[in-house]
Each structure stands twice: as C-alpha cells, then as structure tokens.
Amino acid sequence: VRDNEVPVVHSGASSVPTDAFMMIYDEMCKPHDQSDSYPSWSTVVKNSLTAELAIYKEHVELYEQRAKFELTEREQKINEQLRIVISDHNFKKETLKKDLHSIKLQLASTIKHNKSTVEEVSFLKKDFKQKENKCLADFLNIKTLKEKVKDKLIKQDQSLHTIHMLCKPRPNSNELKRVVIGYKNPLCLTRAKQAQHALYNGHEIIKENHIQAIVHNSEDTLEIAEITRKKMNEKMNDPKCVTRKVKIAPHDYSK
C-alpha cells in the first residue's frame, strides 16, 4: 500500500477460477484407486489450497489495514470535533468572564451612584430644613414688625390720652421707680449723671417724692404731636363737629 491508498479487494477475486476449484474439490471427494496418479492429484490440490490460503491471508491483511486506516481517520475526525468543542468552550468561557467583569463594574458604579444620591438627598433635606427654619424665623420677624408698625400707625392717629388707653397695662411696672437702662455711649451716661444726679442714685429713686426726670422731646415725638394737632384742627373744622358744637382739646395731664 502506497500513499495511504487502500486497495479494494472483491470477495470473488481469486487466481484460480471457481469452476476449476469445484472440479478439484469433486476429485478429492471421489474415491481413487491406489495408483500412480494419486500423488499428482494430491500435489495439485495441496498447491491449490496453499495458494488459496495465501490469498485469504492477503485479504485478511488488507482488511486489517483498511480497518486500521478507517479507525485512524475516525479518531482524527473525533479529535478535530473535540478540538472544535474545546475551542468553542474556551471562547464562551472567556466571553462569560468578560461579561461578568463588565457586570461587576456596572454594579460597583451603580452602588457608588446610589450612595452619592443618598448623600445628596440627605444634604438637600438638611439644607431645606435650615432654609425652612430661616424662612419661618423671617416670617415671624416680619409678622412682629408688621404688628409694631401697625401699632405705631394706630398710635399716630390718636391723642396722647387715647395712646395711654391703648397701651397694654403693666401691673408689675412702677412709673415712679423706673430706672433708665443705660446709654450706648458712656460719655452720654456721664453727662446725664452730672445733669440729674438724683435719677442715678438708688437711694433717691426708691423715695416716693424723688425728683422728676427731665424729658426731652425727640424728632419723632415732635412730629407725632404736630400730626395730632393738625388732625384735631381738621376734626374741629369738620361740618358735623361745627354743627354739634363739639370742642376737641388735648388732655391736660397736669391736673
């Protein structure tokens, strides 16, 4: 066999024709007399059988070589298929590893983003709470300022006696024993003590007949007095007041 070529042996191949073989077989089965021709026939049969046996041996060798070649070729195909399966398995394994690594990175990024979002939400809640408290404090301050302005506007439209009636009563306050809180400028306090020493002496203040304080009018009080005087003059010139002869005069606190 050359170049891996396996010769095909047909089952009917033989160097001796089939008819001749059958004739030889029949001659062997027939009884022969003890003669001089018997050895020749035996020799022919023996040679024929030897040749046939050699042919069968050659066929067996050829079949063995063919079976071995087919087995080798099948093993090669199986090895090739196994190699393809292993390569595909390794490729899928590497792909899964890359996908797993990508998923891990995405998960870490998502966790980090979620953490930063939670921190931002907490900061915004805290900032909102602070701003809410500040707005509430500003609202209360504005409301208080509004009440003060409203009270001041109401007092500007009234006489001094009405202002005294509108003021809230102070049962714990004694007007005769009121003490000045103080001055922002220490020099003003020194000058005030020099001008009215009795007002800054505790022993003199607790006395019932202590010296009265000298009250100086400020620009606000003078302005309020002027506005009140104008309004009183307007009310006195009102036709209804003139018709009814109503006299409006400021209260005299000296009596």
C-alpha positions as CSV (number, residue, x, y, z in Angstrom):
1,V,0.0,0.0,0.0
2,R,1.5,3.4,-1.1
3,D,0.4,6.9,-0.2
4,N,-2.3,5.7,2.2
5,E,-4.2,4.1,-0.6
6,V,-6.1,1.1,0.5
7,P,-6.8,-1.4,-2.4
8,V,-10.3,-2.7,-2.6
9,V,-10.4,-6.5,-2.6
10,H,-13.5,-8.0,-4.1
11,S,-15.0,-11.1,-2.4
12,G,-14.9,-13.1,-5.7
13,A,-11.2,-12.3,-6.5
14,S,-9.0,-15.5,-6.9
15,S,-6.1,-16.7,-9.0
16,V,-7.9,-20.0,-9.6
17,P,-11.3,-20.0,-11.4
18,T,-14.3,-21.1,-9.5
19,D,-15.1,-24.0,-11.8
20,A,-11.6,-25.4,-11.6
21,F,-11.8,-25.2,-7.8
22,M,-15.0,-27.1,-7.8
23,M,-13.6,-29.8,-10.1
24,I,-10.6,-30.2,-7.8
25,Y,-12.9,-30.5,-4.9
26,D,-15.0,-33.1,-6.6
27,E,-11.9,-35.1,-7.5
28,M,-10.9,-35.0,-3.9
29,C,-14.2,-36.3,-2.8
30,K,-14.2,-39.3,-5.2
31,P,-12.6,-42.5,-4.1
32,H,-9.4,-43.2,-6.1
33,D,-7.7,-46.4,-6.6
34,Q,-4.2,-46.8,-5.3
35,S,-2.4,-45.9,-8.5
36,D,0.5,-43.8,-9.6
37,S,-1.7,-40.8,-10.5
38,Y,-2.9,-40.2,-6.9
39,P,0.2,-38.3,-5.7
40,S,-0.1,-35.9,-8.6
41,W,-3.7,-35.0,-7.8
42,S,-2.8,-34.6,-4.1
43,T,0.0,-32.3,-5.1
44,V,-2.2,-30.2,-7.3
45,V,-4.9,-29.9,-4.5
46,K,-2.3,-29.1,-1.9
47,N,-0.8,-26.4,-4.1
48,S,-4.2,-25.0,-4.9
49,L,-5.2,-24.9,-1.2
50,T,-1.9,-23.3,-0.4
51,A,-2.4,-20.6,-3.0
52,E,-6.0,-20.1,-1.8
53,L,-4.8,-19.8,1.8
54,A,-2.2,-17.3,0.8
55,I,-4.8,-15.2,-1.0
56,Y,-7.1,-15.3,2.1
57,K,-4.2,-14.3,4.3
58,E,-3.5,-11.4,1.9
59,H,-7.2,-10.4,2.1
60,V,-7.1,-10.6,5.9
61,E,-4.1,-8.3,6.0
62,L,-5.7,-5.9,3.5
63,Y,-8.9,-5.8,5.6
64,E,-6.9,-5.2,8.8
65,Q,-5.0,-2.4,7.2
66,R,-8.3,-0.9,5.9
67,A,-9.9,-1.2,9.3
68,K,-6.9,0.4,10.9
69,F,-6.9,3.2,8.4
70,E,-10.6,3.8,8.9
71,L,-10.1,3.8,12.7
72,T,-7.3,6.3,12.4
73,E,-9.4,8.5,10.2
74,R,-12.3,8.3,12.6
75,E,-10.0,9.1,15.5
76,Q,-8.7,12.1,13.6
77,K,-12.3,13.3,12.9
78,I,-13.2,12.8,16.6
79,N,-10.1,14.7,17.7
80,E,-10.9,17.5,15.3
81,Q,-14.5,17.7,16.6
82,L,-13.2,17.6,20.2
83,R,-10.8,20.4,19.4
84,I,-13.6,22.5,17.9
85,V,-15.8,21.8,21.0
86,I,-12.9,22.7,23.4
87,S,-12.1,25.9,21.4
88,D,-15.8,26.9,21.5
89,H,-16.0,26.1,25.2
90,N,-12.9,28.3,25.9
91,F,-14.3,31.1,23.8
92,K,-17.6,31.0,25.6
93,K,-15.7,30.8,29.0
94,E,-13.7,33.9,28.1
95,T,-16.8,35.7,26.9
96,L,-18.6,34.9,30.2
97,K,-15.6,36.2,32.2
98,K,-15.6,39.5,30.3
99,D,-19.4,39.8,30.8
100,L,-19.1,39.0,34.5
101,H,-16.3,41.7,34.8
102,S,-18.4,44.2,33.0
103,I,-21.4,43.4,35.2
104,K,-19.3,43.8,38.3
105,L,-18.1,47.2,37.1
106,Q,-21.6,48.3,36.4
107,L,-22.8,47.1,39.8
108,A,-20.0,49.0,41.5
109,S,-20.8,52.1,39.5
110,T,-24.5,51.8,40.4
111,I,-23.7,51.3,44.1
112,K,-21.4,54.4,44.0
113,H,-24.0,56.5,42.2
114,N,-26.7,55.3,44.7
115,K,-24.5,56.2,47.6
116,S,-23.8,59.7,46.2
117,T,-27.5,60.1,45.5
118,V,-28.4,59.2,49.1
119,E,-25.8,61.7,50.4
120,E,-27.1,64.4,48.1
121,V,-30.7,63.8,49.2
122,S,-29.6,63.9,52.9
123,F,-27.8,67.2,52.2
124,L,-30.8,68.6,50.4
125,K,-33.1,67.6,53.2
126,K,-30.8,69.2,55.8
127,D,-30.4,72.4,53.7
128,F,-34.2,72.5,53.1
129,K,-34.8,72.2,56.8
130,Q,-32.4,75.0,57.6
131,K,-33.9,77.2,54.9
132,E,-37.4,76.4,56.2
133,N,-36.4,77.4,59.7
134,K,-34.8,80.5,58.4
135,C,-37.9,81.4,56.4
136,L,-40.1,80.7,59.4
137,A,-38.0,82.9,61.6
138,D,-38.1,85.7,58.9
139,F,-41.8,85.3,58.7
140,L,-42.2,85.6,62.4
141,N,-39.9,88.6,62.5
142,I,-41.9,90.2,59.6
143,K,-45.1,89.5,61.4
144,T,-43.8,91.0,64.6
145,L,-42.5,94.0,62.7
146,K,-45.9,94.3,61.0
147,E,-47.7,94.4,64.4
148,K,-45.2,97.0,65.6
149,V,-45.7,99.2,62.5
150,K,-49.5,98.7,62.7
151,D,-49.5,99.6,66.4
152,K,-47.3,102.6,65.7
153,L,-49.7,103.8,62.9
154,I,-52.7,103.4,65.2
155,K,-51.0,105.4,67.9
156,Q,-50.1,108.2,65.5
157,D,-53.8,108.7,64.7
158,Q,-54.8,109.0,68.3
159,S,-54.3,111.6,71.0
160,L,-52.0,111.2,73.9
161,H,-54.9,110.2,76.2
162,T,-56.0,107.5,73.7
163,I,-52.5,106.2,73.4
164,H,-52.3,105.8,77.1
165,M,-55.6,103.8,77.0
166,L,-54.4,101.6,74.0
167,C,-51.2,100.7,75.7
168,K,-51.1,97.3,77.5
169,P,-51.3,97.6,81.2
170,R,-48.2,96.8,83.2
171,P,-49.1,95.8,86.7
172,N,-45.6,95.0,87.7
173,S,-44.3,98.3,86.5
174,N,-44.0,101.3,88.7
175,E,-43.6,104.5,86.8
176,L,-42.2,106.3,89.8
177,K,-39.4,103.8,90.3
178,R,-38.5,103.2,86.6
179,V,-34.7,103.2,86.1
180,V,-33.0,104.2,82.9
181,I,-31.4,101.1,81.3
182,G,-28.4,102.9,80.0
183,Y,-26.6,104.6,77.1
184,K,-24.7,103.2,74.3
185,N,-22.1,105.9,74.6
186,P,-20.5,106.0,78.1
187,L,-19.9,109.8,77.7
188,C,-23.7,110.4,77.4
189,L,-24.2,108.5,80.7
190,T,-21.6,110.6,82.5
191,R,-23.2,113.8,81.2
192,A,-26.7,112.5,82.3
193,K,-25.4,111.7,85.8
194,Q,-23.9,115.2,86.0
195,A,-27.1,116.9,84.9
196,Q,-29.6,114.8,87.0
197,H,-27.6,113.1,89.7
198,A,-30.7,112.0,91.7
199,L,-32.0,109.9,88.8
200,Y,-29.0,107.6,89.1
201,N,-28.9,107.3,92.8
202,G,-30.7,104.1,94.1
203,H,-31.5,105.6,97.5
204,E,-33.2,108.7,95.9
205,I,-35.1,106.6,93.3
206,I,-36.9,104.4,95.9
207,K,-38.3,107.5,97.6
208,E,-41.8,108.5,96.7
209,N,-41.1,112.2,96.4
210,H,-37.9,111.9,94.4
211,I,-37.0,114.4,91.7
212,Q,-38.9,114.0,88.4
213,A,-36.9,113.3,85.3
214,I,-36.5,115.9,82.6
215,V,-38.0,114.5,79.4
216,H,-36.6,115.9,76.2
217,N,-38.7,115.8,73.1
218,S,-37.2,113.9,70.2
219,E,-38.0,114.4,66.5
220,D,-40.5,111.5,66.5
221,T,-42.5,112.9,69.4
222,L,-42.5,116.4,67.9
223,E,-43.6,115.0,64.6
224,I,-46.4,112.9,66.2
225,A,-47.5,116.0,68.2
226,E,-47.6,118.1,65.0
227,I,-49.6,115.4,63.1
228,T,-52.0,115.0,66.0
229,R,-52.5,118.8,66.2
230,K,-53.3,119.0,62.5
231,K,-55.8,116.2,62.7
232,M,-57.5,117.7,65.8
233,N,-57.8,121.1,63.9
234,E,-59.3,119.2,60.9
235,K,-61.8,117.5,63.1
236,M,-62.7,120.8,64.8
237,N,-63.4,122.3,61.3
238,D,-65.5,119.3,60.3
239,P,-69.1,120.4,59.5
240,K,-70.6,117.8,61.8
241,C,-68.5,119.0,64.7
242,V,-69.3,122.6,63.9
243,T,-73.0,121.8,63.7
244,R,-73.0,119.9,67.0
245,K,-70.6,122.4,68.6
246,V,-68.1,119.7,69.6
247,K,-64.9,121.0,71.1
248,I,-61.8,118.8,70.8
249,A,-58.9,119.6,73.0
250,P,-55.9,117.7,74.1
251,H,-56.0,116.1,77.6
252,D,-54.3,118.1,80.3
253,Y,-52.1,115.6,82.2
254,S,-51.0,118.3,84.7
255,K,-54.4,118.0,86.6
